[in-house]
């Protein structure tokens, strides 16, 4: 066994390891950049975010609000949807396959 110093310059495995670390770090940065802060542990969606997430038009969301099918918070001119309300709504609407 030799006492040779292993560095990224003389060892491809070390170089590959550090490249992987850089890749993971940049992926985590991209993941958490869009993360919104919560209010008392609760996240809120805007009209745009929820319509994109549920693949619904904003007009459909407005119809659901007007019909009382989807709970929302009106704050000034802004409409917000509590994430727990949306999750509950989706769970209640879940149907098992036949």
N, C-alpha and C positions, 0 to 999 in steps of 0.2 A: 504494500500500500504506500503510495507516495503522498507527500505533503504539498501537492500542487494546488495553487489558488485557482478556483473555478470562477470565471467571469463570463459575461455575455460576449466578450470579444473572442474567447477561445472555446466556447461551448455552445453548440446550437440548441441544446435542450434548455439551457438557462435563457438564451435569447428568446426562444419560443414561449417560455413561461412568462417573461416580462411583457411580451407582445399580447399574450392572452390577458394579463392583468390590465393592461391599457384598454383593451377592447371591452372588458367587463366594466371598468370604471366609466367609460364613455356611454355604455348602454345604461348603466344605473343613473347617470346624469340626465340622459334623455328621458328616462322613465319618471324621475322625480321632478323634472322641470315643470311639467304641466300639472303637477299635483296641487290642488287648491287647499288652503287651510280650512279647518273645520271650526264650527261654532258649537261649543259644548259637545264635541264628538260627532256632530251632525254635519253632513255635507249637503250642499244645495246645488241644484242644476238650474241653469237659465233655460229659456225657451229653446234657444238654438242647440244647446248641449243635449237636452232631453230629446228633441226631435231627431237629432243625429243618432243618439244612443238607441232609441226605440225604433228607428227607421220609419218615423211618422212625419207628416208635414206639420208645420207650425199651425196651419189652419185646423187640422184634426185635433191638435192639442187644445186649441181655443174652443172647439166644439165640445170636447170632453170637459173642459173647465165650465163652460156655460151650462152643460147638462148635469154638472155635479158628479161626474164619473171619476174625475181625477182631482185630488186635493192640491191646492196651491196657496202661496202667500203673495199678496199684492202689497208691494212696498213702493210707494210713489208710483211711478210709471213702469216699474220693473215687476215681472212675474218670476217667482222662484218656486221650485219644487223640492221638497225635502226628500232625500234619498231613501230614508226608511219608509216613507209613504209610498214611494214608487215600488220598492221591493215588496211591500205588503200587498199592493195592488196586483203585482205580477204573480205572487204566490197564490192569491185568492182566485185568479183567473186560470191557474194551471189545471189542465185536464190530462189524466192518464190516457195512454193509448188504449184502444179497444182490445 
